[in-house]
Amino acid sequence: MILKADPWYDAMNKEEMERFLKEPLIMRLAVIDNDNYPLVHPVWYIYKDGELLVLSNKESKKVKIIRNNKKVYFTIDIDKPTGVRGKGDAMLIEDQKLALSLMKEMIIRYIGSLESKVSKMLLNEASESVVIKIKPRFFATWIYR
C-alpha cells in the first residue's frame, strides 16, 4: 500500500517508488530499545519484491533489539523533498550464503567494486552478518515535482 505522506507534496506512484528505492541511498532504520528510546541507524539496503533487505552484525544492538521486538520504522529520502518511509515487521535470517551474496550486491551498489580495501573488509565481515528482512506494512511517499 502506498500512502501520501505529506499534504505539501504528491505521492509517488508504484513505478516512481520502486525506481527511487533502487537508487543507492541510505536508509535510516529505527527500533525501540529496552529503555523505550528510539535507536536509529543509517544502513545500506536492497529493495526486492516489495521488501527491504539490510545486513548487520549478528551481535549488533539493532539485531538484539529485533530479536525481541520485530517492529521497525524506516525512512529513505533526499535533499529535494522526496522520500519513502513506513512501518514494517522485521525478520532475522541467519544464512551465511545469503548474507555473502547480499553483501556483494550492496558493495557493488554503494561502492562500485569488490576490489577496494573497504570492500574486502566488508566481505570478510559477511560471515558474522545476519540478514534483516523488512516486510513493510505500508509505504508513505512524497515527491517534489
Helices and strands as residue ranges (DSSP letters): E 2-4, H 14-21, E 27-32, E 38-43, E 46-48, E 51-57, H 61-68, E 71-78, E 82-93, H 96-110, H 117-125, G 126-128, E 129-136, E 139-142
